[in-house]
């Protein structure tokens, strides 16, 4: 019998040990020999007429082992799977021959992945946080200021010292233990004071100085600074203040509103335009956060046994899509970002685990709820695909199997059911982990040339 043993090695994953019967193996060897004999030449015999024993003495007894095994292996694997009682979800893989013996047969093993097993309860009535998509007056004021700065003009300052918000044109050179260090030099660099662009203490030390002055700035690099040779180290910068400019903002009035607004004729109308835009952005962000929280809450109700092979396959597919979107080989992207490939793939694997588990869970809910899809819905989906890729519907049907469309639509219906039955918990801006209008974070840098 082909099947010998099966051993579970992971979720929905087994190693099947199997055997090609010795009699079958010998019969296949005989058949291969008879087929190949006509091509064999042995000195002293006419081509194709040498006795088998003589052929095996000259070329070795194992001459046709590989061909014989190839002729039997597919059926042997199929029989082993059937006799194991397992219902495979993927084709067998990682097959290896263990032993070959004319008297004992051929032993081999392979990996088998069974269908995922998913159970889910309590998917109705999930408590899910959703940020409140409100717009604060301060957010409107921030946007107004950004619009003012976009149209601001720079004026030269000559009659006062540097203040926060000024644009200082500086030349500088940094020294550690009296020796200039790499990356610490710049000429006529424009630095907005108070922007937090440079390391702590640097920008503040320029305040109060006037154009034409040269001075030293003593600072210490943060312990977490990315350059290990400078992290936590005291240094001194020789600085010259070459110029000083300030932004002159446009007045906030109706004329300004007409200039920068889409349909605003007054400043109040401009504020309402801004408020509506921010609200739309916040609602999109709130929906995205809600969707993420819904998935997390749903996954807490799931008990699943899924082979890592499915996660690996999705990881590779996602990586291929990522590289297509970036139009960059993975190796080049990792080189640019400085990331390790293992760390990068681990992130994709974790995301793949979530994607696959959510999809299988939604399919299970669709099954439990007896959700169905009409022919009209399937046809409409094909039309959407055709419109998206600007092809004929018939072409879309050739590219995407109907079963795939039906499965996707059922999953969407299941997700909609879960969402409609969820209990939404309003999440204030103070409580949420996802600020809707977060300010940009500053990044510490070594002052360096442009």
N, C-alpha and C positions, 0 to 999 in steps of 0.2 A: 504494500500500500504506500502511496506517495507521502501521506501525512505521517509525521512521527510525533512531534510535540509542538505546543505553542506556549509562549511566555510573554506575559504582559510587561512591557518595559516603560510605559508612560500612559498618560490619558489617551484612550482609544487607539493605542499603538501596541503592536505585538511583533515578536520575532517568531516566525514559523520555521521549524526544522522539518525537512522533508527528505524523501529517498526516492531515487529512480531504481526500480526493481532490477536486480542483477540479470534476470533472464531477459527483460526488455532491453537492458543495456547491451547484452551480448548479441541479441537479435539485430539491434540497430548497428552494432559494429560489423556484423556479417553483411548487412545490406550496404553499408558505406564501402566496405572492402570490395564487394562485387561491383559497385558502381565506379570506384576509382581504379580498379585493377587494370583496366584498359590503358591507363595513363602511366603505369609504372614500368620502369625498365630496370632489369637486374642482369648484370653480366652473365652470359652463359645461357640465357633464356630469351625467347622471342618476347617482344613487348606485349605485356598483358597476359603472359602465359606462366609466369613464375608462381610456384606454390606459395600459399599464404605464410607458411612457416619460414620459408626462405626470405620472403619480403620482410617479415617481422624481425628476423635475425639481422638483416641489413639496415633497416630503417628504424627499428625499435617497435616494441609491442604497442606503444602508446601513440603510434602514428596517426590513427584516426579517432582517438578519444574525443578530441575537441569537436569534430564534426558530428560524431554520434550524440554527444551531449546536447549540442545545439538543436539537433533534430527532435530531441525528446523533451527539452526543458520547458517550452511553453505549455505543453499539455500537462507536464508534471506539476508546474506551478498552479495551473487552473484546478487540477484535481486536488492538490494539497489545500488550496483555499476552500474548495467545496467540502472536503472532509473535515476541515478544522471547525466548520460551523460558523465561521465569521462572515459577516456581510461587509465587504470592503467599500470604502468611500473613495479611495484613490487606488491607482494601479500599484501593484507591488514594486518595491524599489530596494536598492542596496543588496542585490542578490549576490551571494558568494558561494562558490563550490568549496566544500570542506574536504571530502575524500573521494577518491576514484579507485574502484577495485572491481575487476571483472567478476569476482566471486561474491562480493558483498554488495555491489551496486554503487551508486553515486549519492553521497549525502550533500545536501546544500541547505542554505537558510536565506531568508529574505524578510524585509520589514513590511508589515501590513497595517494599514490605517483603516479603522472602522468608522462608520458614520458617527458624527458628533451626537452626544446625548445631552439634551437641554431640558431642564424643567424650570418653570417660573410660576410663582404664586404672588398674589398681592399686588399685581401690576395696575389694578384700578385703585384710585384714591391715593396715589403717591404724593407725599408732601414735598414740594419743590420750591426752592427760593428763586425769586425773580426780582432783579433790581428795579427800583422805581425810576422810571424814565423822566425825571423832573429836570428842569433847567433853572439853575440858580442865577440870580441877578449878577453875581460876580463872574459867571461864565460869559454872560453877554458883554460885560465890561471888558473882560480879557480879549474877546473877539474884536471889539471896537478898537482896543489899543493895538491889536495886531494889524488891523486895517489902517490905522493911523501910521504905524511904523512902515507899512508897505509903501506908502506914498510920501514918507517923510524925506526931507532933504537934510544934508549934513552941512553944518556951519562950523567954521574954524573958530576955536577958542584961544584967545591971546591974553585976556585980561583977568584970568582967575586960575587957581590951581585945579587939578583934576578932581572930579567928583564921580560918585557911583552913577553908572549909565553912560559916561563919556566913552568915546572911542579913542584910546591912547595908541599912538604910533610909537613903538619902542624898538630899540636894539638891545640885545642882551647876550651875555655869555655866562654859563654856569660853571662853577668850580667846586670840586670835592677834594678836600685836603690839599688845596692849592693847585690842583691839576684840572684843566678843562675836561669835561666828560662829554661823550658822544651824545648828540641829540639835544644839547643844551644851549645851542646858539641860534640866534635869529636876527635878521636885519629888517628894519622898518616893518615890523609885524603889527597889524591892527588888532588890538585887543579891547573888547567891550568890558569895562570894569564892572565887576559884580555878576558877570555871566557864569562864573564858576568853571571856566574853561581850563584854567591852569590850576596847579596844586594849591591847597589851602595856604593862605598867608601871602601869596605872591601878589594878587590883584589889590588886596587891601593896602599893601605897602606902597603902592603907586599913588594912592589918594593923598591929596595935599601937596603934591609936587607940581612944579610948573614946567612949561616947555623950555627946553634948553638945559635942564638940570640932569646931572649924572649922580647916581647913588647906588649903594649896595642893598640887596635884599637877602636877609638870612632866613632860610626856611628849612623844614625837615620833611622829607618825603614820607608819605603814609606807609605804615608797615605792610599794607596789602598792595603796594605799588607793583605793577606788572614786571618791571625790570628789577631782577633780584639784587643786582649790584648797587641799586639806589634805594631800595625799600628800607625805610626807617633811618636813612642816613641824612645828617645835616649837610647842607650845601650853601654856597653864597652865589648870588647872581649880580654881576656888574651890569647896571641898567642905565640907558640914556633915554629920556623922554623927548622924542623928536617932534612930536606934534600932538595936537589935541582937537578933537571934533565932538560935536554933540548933535543929536537928532532934533530937528525942529519939526514938531508934529503939526499936522493940519488941525484947524479948529473943528471941534465937534459941533457942527451946525447943519442946517438944512442943505446948504451947498455941498458939504462933504457927503451927505447922504445921497444926493442926486448923482454925485461922481462915482461912488463905490457900490451903491445898491443896484439891484436888478430892476426893481419897479418902485423903489422908494423915492418919494418927493420930500419927505421930512425926516428928521432925525428919529422921531418916534416910530415912523414906518420902517426905517432901517433896523431899529432895535427889534421890531416884531419879525422882520425877515430873518434876522440872526437867531432869534429865539426859536422860530419854526424850523430852521435848518438844524440847530443843535438838538431840538426835540426829536427830529427824524433820525439823527445819528444815534442819539441815546436809546431810542426805541429799538433800532437795529442791534445795538450792542446788548441791550437788555434781553432781546429775543435769543441772541447767540448764547448768552450766559445761561438763560433758562434752559435752552436745548442741551447744553453741556451738563447742567445740574440734573435735568430729567434723565439723561443717559446714566449718570452716576447712580441716581436713586433706583433706576430700573435694574442695573447690574447687581445691586445689593440684594435683589429678590431672585437672583438666578443661581441655579446649581447646574454647572455644565462640565462635561468631560469632552474636551476638544484636543485633538492631536496638535503638537507644536508644528507639525509639518504644514498645517493649514496657515498657521501664523507666519511661518517662514515664507510660504508662497506669497501671501499678501504683502509681507515686508519687501520682497524682491519686486513685486509689481509696483508698490508705492515708490520704491527707489528709482525704478525706471521712469515713472511719471515725473518724479522730482527732477531727474537729470534732463528730461525732455523740456520741462518748463524753464529750467535754469540755462538750458543750451550749453551745458558745461559737464565734462566728465566728472565723476565723483571724486577721483583723485585730485583733480585741479581745485574743486570746491573745498575739499578738506585742507589743501595746501593754503588757500586764501584765508580760510577761517581759523586755521590752527587747531582744528578738532582732530581727535583720534578716531580712526574708522570704527573701532569697537564701540566707543561711546555714541557715535553718530548712529550706527546700526541699532544699538540698544534702544534709542529713542524711537526709531521707526518700528522696531519690534513691539514695543509697548503700545504704540498707537495701533498697530495691526491687530494685536490681541483684543483691544477694545472694539475695533471695527467689526472684526469677525464675530465676536461674542454678541454684540448688539444685533447684527444682522440675523444670526441664528436665533436669537431670542425673539426678535420680531416675527420671524417665520413661525416659531412655535406659538406665539400669541395668535397669529393669523389662523393657525390650525385649530387652536383651542376655541377660538371665536367663530370658527366656520366662515371666515371672510372669503368672499368670492370676487372675481373680477369679470366684468362683462366684455363682450367682444368689442363693443363701442369704445370702452376705456382703453383697450389694447390698441385699437386702430388710432385713437387720438394720441396715444403715446408715440406710436410710430410716426405720426404726422409731426409731432414736436421734434423728434430726432431728425427727421428729414429737413425741417425748417432750420434747425440749428446748424446742420452741416451743409445745407444748400444742395441737397440731393433729392432724387425721386423717392417716393415712399417705398417703391419696390426695391430700390437699392438698400434702404434702411432695413427692410425685412430680411434681405440676404445677409446683412452684416450682424444683426442681433436676433438670436433665436426667440421665438414667441414665449418659450418657457421662462427665459430670462426676464422678459418684459413682465410677464404675469407674476413672477416671484417678487420683482421690485415693487410692483403696484400693491401687492398684498402687504409687503413690509411697510409701505407708506401708510396704507390704511390702518395697520396695526399701531404704528407710531401715532397717528392721528387719534386713535381710540385712547391710547395711554395718555396723550397730552390733554384731550378733552375731559378725561376723568381725573386729572391731577388736581390736587389742592395747592393753589398758588399761595406762597408765603411772601408778602412784600418785603423786600430787602432794601433798607435805606442806604444812601450813599456812604454813611458812616460805618455801616455794618458789612457791606459787601467787600469781597476780595477782588472785585473787578470794577475799579473806579471808571465811571462812564466818560468823564472828560479829564483824564489825568494830564497833569502838566509834564512837559518834557524833563527828563532827568539829566543833570549835568554829568559830565565825565571828566575825571581828573586826568590831566595830561602834563607831560614835561613841556615847558615852553620850547618850541622848536621852530626852525625856519619853515617858511611856506614852501 
